[in-house]
Amino acid sequence: MLNEKKILVVLPAYNAEKTLEKTYEDIPFSIVDKVLLVDDNSTDGTIAVAKRLDIETFLHDRNYGYGRNQKTCYLEALRHEADIVVMVHPDYQYTPKLITAVASMIAFDVYDVVLGSRIIGGGALVGGMPVYKYIANRFLTAAENLLLGSKLSEFHTGYRAFSRNVLESVPFLENSDNFVFDNEMLAQIIFFGYRVGEVSCPTKYFEEASSIKLWDSTVYGLGVLKTSLKFRLQKWGLCKFRIFESKKEGTSPAYYERIS
């Protein structure tokens, strides 16, 4: 069943020169059909490494942000007719060795979306997650579970796998171009009733791994709470927000160009 699905890995890259090759080497190509890299105008040698590894690469003409990077990743994955899309950060903070596990859960129709959780198994702090980030993660996740009516171990992982149907249906192009994109997309997935599963994922924090700064973390946290409140207000029928409106105008290239 797994080999009957076209599995595509997307790498949203920014200054990943030192870790890209290690990430790429750990991808299980026995089941992965294609790897795409989207570079958000890196200032280091990321593109040179990608070319040496012969990775199909899409280059942004300027630094648009993490959310915009993902938008390009998913649009290109759909254009390549992927059945299952797995996002892996090329900073090697998450191991690509779990791709088989998360893709299998979608291929066998157990879940529509699978997350790699740093919290399940209790390895986040052991892996080097800063204590303040761990506390913020726990607080925000508790607030989100309360407001969204979910029971996820964490909302803030960057390791995610999606079925094609989810990417064709969820209006992710309406989301932020910045870090809160991840949270908005997961809120949309829950809003529209898709099945979300989790697997335990070890994480590594080290100098070369990308990390959101304290101020950006604060802005992100406020954005997370704002998204959760929007979700609840729309569920109650008190307000309407475009990110939760009917399953989207589309992921067409014309639509993407219009919001670019």
C-alpha positions as CSV (number, residue, x, y, z in Angstrom):
1,M,0.0,0.0,0.0
2,L,2.8,2.4,0.9
3,N,4.6,1.9,-2.4
4,E,1.4,2.6,-4.3
5,K,1.4,6.2,-3.0
6,K,3.6,9.0,-4.4
7,I,5.4,10.3,-1.3
8,L,7.1,13.6,-1.6
9,V,9.4,15.3,1.0
10,V,9.5,19.1,1.2
11,L,12.4,20.9,2.8
12,P,11.6,24.6,3.8
13,A,15.1,26.0,3.9
14,Y,16.8,29.1,5.2
15,N,20.6,29.1,5.9
16,A,20.7,25.3,6.1
17,E,24.1,24.9,4.5
18,K,25.7,23.0,7.5
19,T,22.8,20.6,8.1
20,L,21.2,20.0,4.7
21,E,23.4,17.1,3.6
22,K,23.0,15.2,6.8
23,T,19.2,15.7,6.6
24,Y,19.1,14.5,3.0
25,E,21.2,11.5,3.7
26,D,18.8,10.2,6.4
27,I,15.7,10.4,4.1
28,P,14.4,6.8,3.4
29,F,14.5,6.8,-0.4
30,S,13.2,3.3,-0.4
31,I,9.7,4.8,0.0
32,V,10.3,8.5,-0.9
33,D,9.7,9.3,-4.6
34,K,10.8,12.9,-4.7
35,V,12.5,15.7,-2.6
36,L,11.8,19.4,-3.1
37,L,13.6,22.2,-1.4
38,V,12.3,25.7,-1.2
39,D,15.0,28.3,-0.2
40,D,13.8,31.5,1.3
41,N,16.6,33.6,0.0
42,S,19.4,32.1,2.2
43,T,22.6,34.1,2.7
44,D,24.8,31.1,3.0
45,G,25.7,28.2,0.7
46,T,22.4,26.3,1.0
47,I,21.7,26.5,-2.7
48,A,25.2,25.2,-3.6
49,V,24.7,22.2,-1.3
50,A,21.3,21.5,-2.8
51,K,22.7,21.6,-6.3
52,R,25.5,19.2,-5.4
53,L,23.0,16.8,-4.0
54,D,20.8,17.2,-7.1
55,I,17.8,18.3,-5.1
56,E,15.1,20.0,-7.1
57,T,15.1,23.6,-5.7
58,F,12.8,26.6,-5.8
59,L,14.4,29.9,-4.8
60,H,12.5,32.9,-3.4
61,D,13.7,36.2,-4.7
62,R,13.7,37.6,-1.2
63,N,13.1,36.4,2.4
64,Y,9.3,36.1,2.6
65,G,9.1,34.1,5.9
66,Y,8.6,30.6,7.1
67,G,4.9,30.5,6.3
68,R,5.4,31.7,2.7
69,N,8.1,29.0,2.4
70,Q,5.6,26.3,3.3
71,K,3.0,27.7,0.9
72,T,5.5,27.3,-1.9
73,C,6.4,23.8,-0.7
74,Y,2.8,22.5,-0.7
75,L,1.9,24.2,-4.0
76,E,4.9,22.6,-5.7
77,A,4.2,19.2,-4.0
78,L,0.6,19.3,-5.4
79,R,1.9,20.2,-8.9
80,H,4.2,17.2,-8.7
81,E,1.0,15.1,-8.0
82,A,2.1,13.9,-4.6
83,D,-0.3,11.7,-2.6
84,I,1.5,12.2,0.7
85,V,3.6,15.2,1.6
86,V,6.0,15.2,4.5
87,M,7.6,18.4,5.7
88,V,11.1,18.0,7.2
89,H,13.2,20.9,8.4
90,P,16.6,20.7,6.8
91,D,18.3,21.9,10.0
92,Y,18.3,18.3,11.3
93,Q,16.4,19.2,14.4
94,Y,14.0,16.4,13.5
95,T,15.1,13.0,12.2
96,P,14.0,12.1,8.7
97,K,14.1,8.5,9.7
98,L,10.5,8.8,10.9
99,I,9.2,9.6,7.4
100,T,8.3,5.9,6.8
101,A,6.2,5.9,10.0
102,V,4.3,9.1,9.4
103,A,3.7,8.4,5.7
104,S,2.4,4.9,6.5
105,M,-0.2,6.2,8.9
106,I,-1.6,8.2,6.0
107,A,-1.1,5.6,3.3
108,F,-3.1,3.1,5.3
109,D,-5.9,5.6,5.9
110,V,-5.4,5.7,9.7
111,Y,-5.0,9.5,9.8
112,D,-5.2,12.5,7.3
113,V,-2.4,14.4,9.1
114,V,0.4,13.1,11.3
115,L,2.6,15.1,13.6
116,G,6.0,14.3,15.0
117,S,5.6,15.2,18.7
118,R,8.6,16.2,20.8
119,I,6.6,15.9,24.0
120,I,5.4,12.3,23.7
121,G,8.1,10.2,25.3
122,G,9.4,13.1,27.4
123,G,12.5,13.7,25.3
124,A,12.1,17.5,24.6
125,L,14.3,18.7,27.5
126,V,16.7,15.8,27.1
127,G,17.2,16.9,23.5
128,G,18.1,20.4,24.6
129,M,14.8,22.3,24.3
130,P,15.3,25.5,26.4
131,V,13.2,25.4,29.6
132,Y,11.4,28.6,28.7
133,K,10.3,27.1,25.4
134,Y,9.2,23.9,27.0
135,I,7.0,25.9,29.5
136,A,5.6,28.1,26.7
137,N,4.9,25.0,24.6
138,R,3.0,23.3,27.5
139,F,1.0,26.5,28.3
140,L,0.0,27.2,24.7
141,T,-0.8,23.6,23.9
142,A,-3.1,23.5,26.9
143,A,-4.9,26.7,25.9
144,E,-5.2,25.4,22.3
145,N,-6.6,22.1,23.3
146,L,-9.2,23.9,25.5
147,L,-10.3,26.3,22.8
148,L,-10.1,23.9,19.8
149,G,-11.6,20.9,21.6
150,S,-8.6,18.7,20.7
151,K,-6.2,16.5,22.7
152,L,-2.9,16.9,21.0
153,S,0.4,16.6,22.9
154,E,1.8,19.6,21.1
155,F,0.8,22.1,18.4
156,H,4.3,23.5,17.7
157,T,6.2,20.8,16.0
158,G,7.7,21.4,12.5
159,Y,7.5,17.7,11.6
160,R,4.3,17.2,9.6
161,A,2.8,14.8,7.1
162,F,-0.4,15.5,5.0
163,S,-2.6,13.6,2.6
164,R,-3.1,15.3,-0.7
165,N,-6.8,15.7,0.1
166,V,-5.9,17.9,3.1
167,L,-3.6,20.2,1.1
168,E,-6.2,20.5,-1.6
169,S,-9.0,21.4,0.9
170,V,-7.6,23.5,3.7
171,P,-7.3,27.2,2.8
172,F,-3.6,27.5,3.9
173,L,-2.9,30.3,1.4
174,E,-5.0,32.6,3.6
175,N,-2.5,32.1,6.5
176,S,0.4,34.2,7.7
177,D,3.7,34.2,5.9
178,N,5.5,34.0,9.3
179,F,5.9,31.4,12.1
180,V,2.2,31.4,13.1
181,F,1.4,29.7,9.8
182,D,2.0,26.3,11.4
183,N,-0.5,27.0,14.1
184,E,-3.1,28.4,11.7
185,M,-2.9,25.4,9.5
186,L,-3.3,23.0,12.3
187,A,-6.3,24.9,13.6
188,Q,-7.8,24.8,10.1
189,I,-7.2,21.0,9.9
190,I,-9.1,20.5,13.2
191,F,-11.8,23.0,12.2
192,F,-12.6,21.0,9.1
193,G,-12.6,17.7,11.0
194,Y,-9.6,15.9,9.6
195,R,-8.1,13.1,11.6
196,V,-4.8,14.1,13.3
197,G,-2.3,11.5,14.7
198,E,1.0,11.9,16.5
199,V,4.2,9.9,16.8
200,S,7.0,10.4,19.3
201,C,9.8,12.3,17.7
202,P,13.2,13.0,19.3
203,T,14.5,16.5,18.8
204,K,18.0,18.0,18.8
205,Y,18.9,21.6,19.7
206,F,22.3,22.7,18.7
207,E,24.1,25.7,17.3
208,E,23.4,25.0,13.6
209,A,19.7,24.2,14.2
210,S,17.4,27.1,13.4
211,S,15.6,28.6,16.4
212,I,13.1,31.3,16.7
213,K,14.3,34.3,18.8
214,L,12.7,35.3,22.1
215,W,10.9,38.4,20.7
216,D,9.7,36.3,17.7
217,S,8.6,33.6,20.2
218,T,6.5,36.2,22.1
219,V,4.9,37.4,18.9
220,Y,4.3,33.8,17.9
221,G,2.6,33.0,21.2
222,L,0.2,35.9,20.9
223,G,-0.6,34.8,17.4
224,V,-1.3,31.3,18.6
225,L,-3.8,32.6,21.1
226,K,-5.4,34.9,18.6
227,T,-5.8,32.0,16.1
228,S,-7.4,29.8,18.8
229,L,-9.8,32.6,19.7
230,K,-10.8,33.0,16.1
231,F,-11.5,29.3,15.9
232,R,-13.7,29.4,18.9
233,L,-15.6,32.5,17.8
234,Q,-16.3,31.0,14.4
235,K,-17.4,27.7,15.9
236,W,-19.9,29.7,18.1
237,G,-21.1,31.5,15.0
238,L,-20.2,34.9,16.4
239,C,-17.6,35.9,13.8
240,K,-16.3,34.7,10.4
241,F,-12.6,34.6,9.4
242,R,-11.2,33.8,6.0
243,I,-8.8,31.2,7.3
244,F,-11.9,29.1,8.4
245,E,-14.1,29.8,5.5
246,S,-15.4,27.1,3.2
247,K,-12.8,24.8,1.9
248,K,-11.0,27.3,-0.2
249,E,-10.9,29.0,-3.5
250,G,-8.2,26.6,-4.4
251,T,-4.5,26.0,-4.6
252,S,-4.3,27.1,-8.2
253,P,-1.3,29.0,-9.5
254,A,-3.5,31.9,-10.4
255,Y,-4.8,32.2,-6.8
256,Y,-1.2,32.0,-5.4
257,E,-0.1,34.8,-7.8
258,R,-2.9,37.0,-6.6
259,I,-1.9,36.8,-3.0
260,S,1.8,37.0,-3.6
